Amino acid sequence: MTQRRALISGASIAGPALAFWLNRYGWETTVVERAAEVRTGGQNIDVRGAARETLRRAGLEDVVRAATTGELGTRFVRADGSTAAEFPAGESDTEGATAEVEILRGDLAQILIDASMSKTEYVFGDAIAGVEETTDGVRVSFEKGQDREYDLVIVAEGKNSTTRSLLFRGAERAEVRDLGMEMAYLTIPRTDGDVDWWRWYSAPGGRGVTLRPDRHGTTRAVLSRMTHGRASGFDRRDAAGQKSALREQFGDAGWEATRVLDALDGADVYFESLGQVHAPTWSTGRVALTGDAAWCASPVSGMGTSLSLVGAYVLAGELSAHVDHRDAFRGYERILRPYVEQAQDPPPGTPRLANPSTRAGIAALHGLLRAASTKAVAPLRSRMFRPPAEKIELPDYGHLEARV
């Protein structure tokens, strides 16, 4: 059989994972990434449920476990730093506010790139400018490079994917639903007072400050706030404007907020408005979506990375199990959509209830968390911190490797 060729746009988690599995099944793959180099930054992410099983089948679980952050669990803290409630890290594939496998986004991306590099061409600093279907493939034009031809194109970009907007139009266009919350992520120097726990502080006004350990000698910080339907009003590309707004919004928040704000000038700050992607279809012609570009469930779902890893595994398997890409794309959606829909259906009130606006609401939240942290209400704790990461029966595509 003629070796099939796929172009994948996006080199974060879903893209390199898809390249890895397609390589295993005999595909030739190219990954194009708009960024000039591998983006090694990013916050803590977790790998749960069925995604852990895909790592086992890939032979990468031990490599990923060796790169985890060492986070011991989650502590909800008061303004004076005292602990209101704490939850040790989970001891299974799925449970826990802190999962058993916590890793930095950049570290996981690098592992997946390294695992696929020998059989995948990575092109950084470029992006898809257009796609034209031919009789038996697609001709792709790039913003900088020369045109190339592939059998298929897979968009594995983020929530606000520009390539998705370029290629999926009209009735195929995805809807991005705002969740009423903004978050700013940055890395700050670690101090002697930092511990190997995820510390979560809630301030009045639906604001939050969290600090998490990493394995690189620094601390990962997040500033979050509920917007209540009011946008921040500044250009997301205006870094100075973002930082000025954060100082205004969090100047009186308390706890470690001042420390985080003091680190803004020397930090690379990533800002996002939380939202979910709801796409009526994940494919059009010879182009398909995967990862956040297809179904972003948002960070509050606890499922973003797991969905990317499982989605890459299923899409590669279906493409390799079918001769006709249309049959493969139908199988991909049939298997994966129920899993995605569960992830996009968080408990009622999420994220508002976990980010109270008043001091009384914060006190009530802490009381609920203290109760949930006791052995007597373990079932409640399980419901609070157990996303539906295992709620899918993974197909076994192992037989496809024999064809290579």
C-alpha positions as CSV (number, residue, x, y, z in Angstrom):
1,M,0.0,0.0,0.0
2,T,1.1,3.6,-0.7
3,Q,2.1,5.3,2.5
4,R,-0.5,7.9,3.4
5,R,0.5,11.4,4.4
6,A,-1.1,13.7,7.0
7,L,-0.5,17.3,7.9
8,I,-1.2,18.2,11.5
9,S,-1.5,21.8,12.6
10,G,-0.5,22.4,16.2
11,A,2.4,21.1,18.3
12,S,1.0,21.1,21.8
13,I,-0.5,17.9,23.1
14,A,-3.1,16.6,20.6
15,G,-0.9,17.2,17.5
16,P,2.2,15.3,18.6
17,A,0.1,12.6,20.2
18,L,-1.7,12.1,16.9
19,A,1.5,12.1,15.0
20,F,2.9,9.4,17.3
21,W,-0.1,7.0,16.7
22,L,-0.2,7.7,13.0
23,N,3.5,6.9,12.7
24,R,2.9,3.6,14.5
25,Y,0.3,2.7,12.0
26,G,2.6,3.5,9.0
27,W,1.6,7.1,8.1
28,E,4.0,9.8,7.1
29,T,3.3,12.9,9.2
30,T,4.2,16.6,9.2
31,V,3.3,18.9,12.1
32,V,3.2,22.6,11.5
33,E,3.3,25.1,14.4
34,R,2.8,28.8,14.3
35,A,5.2,29.4,17.2
36,A,8.9,29.7,16.4
37,E,9.9,26.8,18.7
38,V,8.5,24.2,21.1
39,R,6.5,26.0,23.7
40,T,7.9,24.6,26.9
41,G,6.0,26.8,29.3
42,G,2.5,26.2,30.7
43,Q,0.8,25.2,33.8
44,N,0.1,21.9,35.6
45,I,-2.2,19.5,33.7
46,D,-3.3,16.0,34.7
47,V,-3.7,12.7,32.8
48,R,-6.6,10.7,33.9
49,G,-8.7,7.6,33.2
50,A,-8.6,6.4,29.6
51,A,-5.8,8.8,28.7
52,R,-3.5,6.9,31.2
53,E,-4.4,3.7,29.3
54,T,-3.4,5.3,25.9
55,L,0.0,6.2,27.5
56,R,0.4,2.6,28.6
57,R,-0.4,1.3,25.1
58,A,2.1,3.9,23.7
59,G,4.8,2.7,26.1
60,L,5.1,6.2,27.5
61,E,3.5,6.0,30.9
62,D,6.8,5.5,32.8
63,V,8.4,8.5,31.0
64,V,5.5,10.7,31.8
65,R,5.4,9.6,35.5
66,A,9.1,10.4,35.8
67,A,8.4,14.0,34.7
68,T,5.5,14.7,37.1
69,T,5.5,17.8,39.3
70,G,5.6,16.0,42.7
71,E,2.5,17.8,43.8
72,L,1.3,16.2,47.1
73,G,-2.3,17.4,46.9
74,T,-4.6,20.4,47.1
75,R,-5.0,22.8,50.0
76,F,-7.7,25.5,50.2
77,V,-6.2,28.3,52.2
78,R,-7.4,31.4,54.1
79,A,-6.0,34.9,53.7
80,D,-3.5,34.3,56.5
81,G,-2.2,31.1,54.8
82,S,-3.8,28.7,57.1
83,T,-5.5,25.6,55.7
84,A,-9.3,25.5,55.4
85,A,-9.3,22.0,53.9
86,E,-6.9,19.7,52.1
87,F,-7.1,16.7,49.8
88,P,-4.1,14.5,49.2
89,A,-3.3,13.5,45.6
90,G,-5.4,10.8,44.1
91,E,-4.1,7.2,44.1
92,S,-6.0,6.0,41.1
93,D,-6.1,6.8,37.4
94,T,-9.0,9.2,37.8
95,E,-9.7,10.6,41.3
96,G,-8.5,13.7,43.1
97,A,-8.3,17.4,42.6
98,T,-4.6,16.7,42.2
99,A,-4.4,13.6,40.0
100,E,-1.9,10.8,40.5
101,V,-0.2,12.0,37.3
102,E,0.3,15.8,37.3
103,I,2.7,17.2,34.7
104,L,3.5,20.6,33.2
105,R,1.9,21.1,29.8
106,G,5.3,22.0,28.2
107,D,6.9,18.9,29.7
108,L,4.2,16.6,28.3
109,A,4.4,18.3,24.9
110,Q,8.1,17.8,24.8
111,I,7.8,14.1,25.7
112,L,5.3,13.5,22.9
113,I,7.4,15.5,20.4
114,D,10.5,13.5,21.3
115,A,8.5,10.2,20.9
116,S,7.4,11.1,17.4
117,M,10.4,13.1,16.2
118,S,12.1,10.3,14.4
119,K,9.2,9.7,12.0
120,T,7.6,13.1,12.0
121,E,8.7,16.3,10.3
122,Y,8.2,19.3,12.6
123,V,7.9,22.8,10.9
124,F,7.9,25.7,13.4
125,G,7.2,29.3,12.6
126,D,4.6,28.7,9.9
127,A,0.9,28.1,9.5
128,I,-1.7,26.9,7.1
129,A,-3.0,29.7,4.7
130,G,-5.4,27.6,2.7
131,V,-6.5,24.1,1.7
132,E,-7.7,23.0,-1.8
133,E,-9.1,19.6,-2.3
134,T,-7.8,17.6,-5.3
135,T,-9.0,14.4,-6.8
136,D,-7.3,12.2,-4.3
137,G,-5.9,14.6,-1.6
138,V,-5.4,18.2,-0.5
139,R,-3.1,20.9,-1.7
140,V,-2.0,23.1,1.3
141,S,-0.6,26.6,1.0
142,F,1.3,28.0,3.9
143,E,1.9,31.5,5.2
144,K,5.7,31.2,4.6
145,G,6.6,27.8,3.1
146,Q,5.9,26.3,-0.4
147,D,2.7,24.5,-1.2
148,R,2.5,20.8,-0.4
149,E,0.1,17.9,-1.0
150,Y,-1.3,15.5,1.6
151,D,-4.0,12.9,1.9
152,L,-5.5,14.6,5.0
153,V,-5.2,17.7,7.1
154,I,-5.9,17.6,10.9
155,V,-6.3,20.8,12.9
156,A,-5.1,20.2,16.5
157,E,-4.9,23.8,17.7
158,G,-6.5,25.7,20.6
159,K,-9.9,26.9,21.5
160,N,-9.6,30.0,19.3
161,S,-8.1,28.2,16.4
162,T,-7.5,30.4,13.4
163,T,-7.2,27.5,11.0
164,R,-10.6,26.1,12.1
165,S,-12.1,29.5,11.4
166,L,-10.5,29.5,8.0
167,L,-11.6,26.0,6.9
168,F,-15.0,25.5,8.8
169,R,-17.6,28.0,7.7
170,G,-21.3,28.5,7.6
171,A,-23.2,25.6,9.2
172,E,-19.9,23.9,10.0
173,R,-18.7,26.8,12.1
174,A,-17.9,26.0,15.8
175,E,-19.5,27.9,18.6
176,V,-17.3,29.1,21.5
177,R,-19.4,29.5,24.6
178,D,-18.1,31.8,27.3
179,L,-18.0,30.5,30.8
180,G,-17.8,33.9,32.5
181,M,-14.3,33.5,33.9
182,E,-10.9,34.9,33.1
183,M,-7.5,33.4,34.1
184,A,-3.9,34.6,33.9
185,Y,-1.1,32.1,34.1
186,L,2.6,32.9,34.9
187,T,5.7,31.3,36.4
188,I,7.2,33.1,39.4
189,P,10.3,32.4,41.6
190,R,10.0,29.8,44.2
191,T,10.5,30.9,47.8
192,D,11.3,29.1,51.1
193,G,7.7,29.4,52.1
194,D,6.4,27.5,49.0
195,V,5.4,23.9,49.6
196,D,4.7,20.9,47.3
197,W,0.9,21.4,47.5
198,W,-1.5,23.1,45.2
199,R,-2.6,26.1,47.3
200,W,-6.0,27.7,46.3
201,Y,-7.1,31.0,47.8
202,S,-10.5,32.6,47.2
203,A,-11.0,36.3,47.6
204,P,-14.3,38.3,47.5
205,G,-15.5,39.3,44.1
206,G,-15.1,35.8,42.6
207,R,-11.4,36.1,42.5
208,G,-8.8,33.4,43.0
209,V,-5.0,33.1,43.5
210,T,-3.4,29.7,43.2
211,L,0.2,28.5,43.5
212,R,1.5,25.1,42.4
213,P,4.9,23.4,42.5
214,D,6.8,22.4,39.4
215,R,9.9,20.3,39.0
216,H,12.1,23.1,37.6
217,G,12.6,25.1,40.9
218,T,9.9,27.7,40.2
219,T,6.2,28.1,41.1
220,R,3.3,28.2,38.8
221,A,0.7,30.9,39.6
222,V,-2.8,31.6,38.4
223,L,-5.0,34.7,38.9
224,S,-8.6,34.0,38.1
225,R,-11.8,36.0,38.4
226,M,-15.5,35.6,37.5
227,T,-16.5,38.2,34.9
228,H,-20.3,37.9,35.4
229,G,-20.8,38.6,31.8
230,R,-18.5,41.7,31.7
231,A,-15.5,41.4,29.4
232,S,-12.2,42.9,30.6
233,G,-12.3,45.4,27.8
234,F,-8.6,45.3,26.8
235,D,-6.9,43.8,23.8
236,R,-5.6,40.2,24.5
237,R,-2.5,41.0,22.5
238,D,-1.7,44.0,24.7
239,A,0.6,42.5,27.4
240,A,1.0,45.8,29.2
241,G,-2.7,46.4,29.2
242,Q,-3.3,42.9,30.6
243,K,-0.8,43.4,33.4
244,S,-2.2,46.8,34.3
245,A,-5.7,45.3,34.5
246,L,-4.5,42.5,36.7
247,R,-2.9,44.9,39.2
248,E,-6.2,46.8,39.4
249,Q,-8.3,43.7,39.8
250,F,-6.1,41.9,42.3
251,G,-4.4,44.7,44.2
252,D,-6.5,44.2,47.3
253,A,-7.1,40.4,47.0
254,G,-4.9,39.4,49.9
255,W,-2.8,36.3,50.7
256,E,0.0,35.9,48.0
257,A,-1.7,38.2,45.4
258,T,0.9,41.0,45.9
259,R,3.8,38.6,45.4
260,V,2.3,37.4,42.1
261,L,1.6,40.9,40.9
262,D,5.1,42.0,41.7
263,A,6.4,39.2,39.4
264,L,4.3,40.4,36.4
265,D,6.9,42.6,34.8
266,G,9.5,39.9,34.4
267,A,7.0,37.1,33.5
268,D,5.5,35.8,30.3
269,V,1.8,36.0,31.1
270,Y,-0.7,33.9,29.3
271,F,-4.3,35.2,29.5
272,E,-7.5,33.5,28.5
273,S,-11.2,33.8,28.8
274,L,-12.6,30.4,29.7
275,G,-15.0,28.9,27.2
276,Q,-16.1,25.6,25.6
277,V,-16.0,24.7,21.9
278,H,-19.2,23.1,20.5
279,A,-18.7,22.1,16.9
280,P,-21.6,20.6,14.8
281,T,-19.1,18.5,12.9
282,W,-15.4,17.6,13.4
283,S,-14.7,17.1,9.7
284,T,-15.3,18.7,6.3
285,G,-14.0,16.9,3.2
286,R,-10.4,15.8,3.9
287,V,-10.0,18.1,7.0
288,A,-10.7,17.2,10.6
289,L,-10.5,18.8,14.0
290,T,-9.1,17.3,17.2
291,G,-8.1,18.5,20.6
292,D,-9.3,21.9,21.9
293,A,-10.0,23.1,18.4
294,A,-12.8,20.4,18.2
295,W,-14.2,20.3,21.7
296,C,-12.4,22.4,24.3
297,A,-14.1,21.6,27.6
298,S,-12.2,24.3,29.5
299,P,-9.7,23.9,32.4
300,V,-12.5,23.7,34.9
301,S,-13.5,20.3,33.4
302,G,-10.3,18.6,34.5
303,M,-10.5,16.8,31.2
304,G,-8.6,18.9,28.6
305,T,-5.4,16.8,28.4
306,S,-7.2,13.5,28.7
307,L,-9.6,14.4,25.9
308,S,-6.6,15.4,23.7
309,L,-4.7,12.1,24.3
310,V,-7.8,9.9,23.9
311,G,-9.0,11.9,20.8
312,A,-5.6,11.5,19.1
313,Y,-5.6,7.7,19.9
314,V,-9.1,7.2,18.5
315,L,-8.6,9.4,15.4
316,A,-5.4,7.7,14.4
317,G,-6.9,4.3,14.9
318,E,-10.0,5.0,12.9
319,L,-8.0,6.6,10.0
320,S,-5.8,3.5,9.9
321,A,-8.6,1.0,10.2
322,H,-10.5,2.5,7.2
323,V,-9.5,3.0,3.6
324,D,-12.1,5.8,3.1
325,H,-11.4,8.8,5.3
326,R,-15.1,9.6,5.4
327,D,-15.8,6.3,7.2
328,A,-12.9,7.0,9.5
329,F,-14.2,10.4,10.5
330,R,-17.7,9.0,11.1
331,G,-16.2,6.3,13.4
332,Y,-14.1,8.9,15.2
333,E,-17.2,11.0,16.0
334,R,-19.3,8.0,16.9
335,I,-16.8,6.7,19.4
336,L,-15.6,10.0,20.9
337,R,-18.6,12.4,21.0
338,P,-20.3,10.8,24.0
339,Y,-17.0,11.0,25.9
340,V,-16.6,14.7,25.0
341,E,-20.2,15.5,25.9
342,Q,-19.8,14.1,29.4
343,A,-16.6,16.2,29.9
344,Q,-18.5,19.4,28.7
345,D,-21.3,18.8,31.2
346,P,-19.7,19.8,34.5
347,P,-21.7,19.9,37.8
348,P,-24.4,22.6,38.0
349,G,-23.0,26.0,38.9
350,T,-19.5,25.4,37.6
351,P,-17.4,27.5,37.8
352,R,-19.5,30.0,39.8
353,L,-20.0,27.9,42.9
354,A,-16.3,27.2,43.3
355,N,-15.5,31.0,43.0
356,P,-17.8,32.8,45.5
357,S,-18.4,36.5,45.3
358,T,-18.9,37.2,49.0
359,R,-17.0,36.4,52.3
360,A,-20.0,34.5,53.4
361,G,-19.9,32.4,50.2
362,I,-16.2,31.7,50.7
363,A,-16.9,30.6,54.3
364,A,-19.6,28.3,53.1
365,L,-17.3,26.8,50.4
366,H,-14.6,26.2,53.0
367,G,-17.2,24.5,55.3
368,L,-18.3,22.2,52.5
369,L,-14.7,21.4,51.6
370,R,-13.8,20.6,55.2
371,A,-16.8,18.2,55.3
372,A,-15.8,16.6,52.0
373,S,-12.2,16.1,53.3
374,T,-13.4,13.7,56.0
375,K,-13.6,9.9,55.6
376,A,-17.3,10.0,56.6
377,V,-18.2,11.7,53.3
378,A,-15.8,10.0,50.9
379,P,-18.6,9.5,48.3
380,L,-19.2,13.3,48.2
381,R,-15.4,13.9,47.7
382,S,-15.4,11.4,44.9
383,R,-18.2,13.2,43.1
384,M,-16.5,16.5,43.5
385,F,-13.1,15.5,42.2
386,R,-13.7,12.7,39.8
387,P,-14.2,13.8,36.2
388,P,-15.6,11.2,33.8
389,A,-12.2,10.4,32.4
390,E,-12.8,6.7,32.3
391,K,-16.2,6.8,30.7
392,I,-15.2,5.4,27.4
393,E,-14.4,1.9,26.1
394,L,-11.2,2.4,24.2
395,P,-11.0,0.4,20.9
396,D,-8.0,-1.8,20.5
397,Y,-6.1,-0.9,17.3
398,G,-3.0,-3.1,18.1
399,H,-3.7,-5.3,15.1
400,L,-3.1,-2.3,12.7
401,E,0.6,-2.3,13.6
402,A,1.1,-5.6,11.8
403,R,0.4,-3.9,8.5
404,V,3.4,-1.7,8.9
